[in-house]
Amino acid sequence: MANHIPIPSIDASAIRVVQIFVSPGHDYWTKAGEEKLSHGILEVSQVECVAGHGLRGDRYCEGRANRKGQVTFIPQAAIDEIRDEFQLPQLSASVFRRNIVVSCAELSQLLNRRFEIQGIAFEGSQECTPCNWMNRVVAPGAKKFMQENFRGGIRAKIITNGTLRVSASEAK
């Protein structure tokens, strides 16, 4: 019998879902100098979370099971800081290629912990490390800025099935 180290839980009841994005394919896995692909990214008001796989309709859902990045979260506060730092007030949250924008600025506290949002259990698996693409789609220096203070967000595993919705107070 394998030794299982329990994953501690954390209270995430204050987290509100601001926006949800899915994309059917990878757009940014290109070499320097190449244009991005054109799968696009869709903003949705709700999404089905599939335990062990990902978000229904997203590029990672049909891939191998139990990967670390089944869903990604980024705090709205980090997006606002990036907009301010690079003087891009209209910068769309979709350029970051994260699935869930949340009202919680302390995503680092969810790393290696179980947390629940809207009755769906997640497990924070690793920090989202911004890549060079951020320098191309945001501005030069964005990658470095996002690497500070956990601004890139967090990858998580989906532990239980359910439907995640934009929080009522956040709906447009």
N, C-alpha and C positions, 0 to 999 in steps of 0.2 A: 504494500500500500504506500503510495506516495505521500510525502509530508506536504500538507497544504497550509500555507501561512494565510491566516484570515486577512482580508482587505478591510481596513477600517472605513467606516462610513462617516459622512459629514452632513450636517444640516444645510441643504441648498434651497430651503423653502423661499428665500428672498429672491432667487433668480427668476427673472422674467424673460420670456422669449420676445425679442424685438423684431427679428427678421429670420426667415428660413430660405436657404438657397439649395438647389440641387443642380447637377450637371450630368448629362448622359455620357460625357467623355472627357478625356484629359485635353486641355487646351494649352497648357504651359510647359509641357515636357518637350521643349524644342532646344536646339543648339543656339548659342549666341549668334545673333545676326539673322536668325530665321524668324519669320512671322509666327504668331500664335495660330493654333488650329481654330476651328470654328464650331465647336460643339455648343458654345454658349452656356449661359447659366440662367436658371429660371428662379424667380422669386415666387414662393408659394405661401399660402396662409396656413397650411398644415401638411404633415408628411408622416408616412407610416415608418416607424422604427422597427427593423427586423433584427431580433436578438442574434448576435454572432455574425452578422453580415453588414448591415448599414441601413441607409435610408432608401426606401423604395424609389426608383427612378434616378438614383445617383450613381456615378461611375464606380464607386467602390462596392456597391451592394451585391453585384453578381460575381465579384472576384472571389479569391480564396477566403474561406471562413476564418473567423477569429483573428483577423489582422488588428494591429494596434489602432489604426486610424479609421474606424468604421464611421465615425462622425467627428466633425471638428467644431469647436466653439471659439468665438472671439468676443471680447467685451466691447460694448458700444463705446465705453470710455476710451479705449485704445484707438478706435477708429476716429473719434473726435480729436484725440491728441495728434494723430497723424495728419488729419485735415488741417489742424492749426499749425503744426510744425512746418508743413510744406505749402501752406497758404492755398489749400485746395478745398474750399468749403463745400463744393458740390461733388467731391469724389464719392463714387458709389461704393457701398460696402461690398458689392459683388466682386470687385477687383481683387479682394484678398483671398478669394476661393475657399472661404470657410463656410460651413453649412449653416451654423446657428449663431446669430448675433444675440448676445444676452446683456442684460442690464447689470450684471455682476462684474466688478473690476478685479476681483481676487481669484481668478481662475487657477492661479498657482496653488491655492489651497486644496484644489480638487485632484491634484496629481497623486497617483497611487492610492486613491480613495474611491469608495462607492458613493454616489450621490443620486438623488432622485429629482426629476423635474416632471411635473404633471403626471405623477404616478409611474413614470418610466425610469428604470434603474440604468445608470451608466457607471462606467469605471474609468477614471482619468488615467490614461496610459503613458502619455509623453507630451512634452512641450511641442508645439508646432514651430518648427524652426523656419523662419522666413528664408527664401532663396533669392538669388540674384534677380529673378523675374520682378521682384518688388521694386528694384531700382529702375526697371523699364516701364512698368505700368503705373507706378506712383510718381517717383522722382529719384534722381541720384541721391544716395544716402538713406533711402527708405529701409533697405534691408538692415543696416546697422541700427537704425532707430527702433525698428520693430523687434530686434533681438534683445533690447533692453527692457527690463521690467515686465517680461512675459507678455509684451504687446502682440506677439504672433498668435497667442491663444493656446489651446490644448486639444490634443487628440484623445478620443475616448472610445471605449468598447460599449456596445449596447448590450445590456444584460437581460432586459425583459422587453417583450413586444409591446407596442402601443402606438397611439397617434399623438404626435406633438403638434401643438398649435401656437400661432402667434398669440401672446397673452392679450386678453381683452383690453387692458389699459394701453396696449401698444398698437392695436389694430388701427389701420389707416382708414 
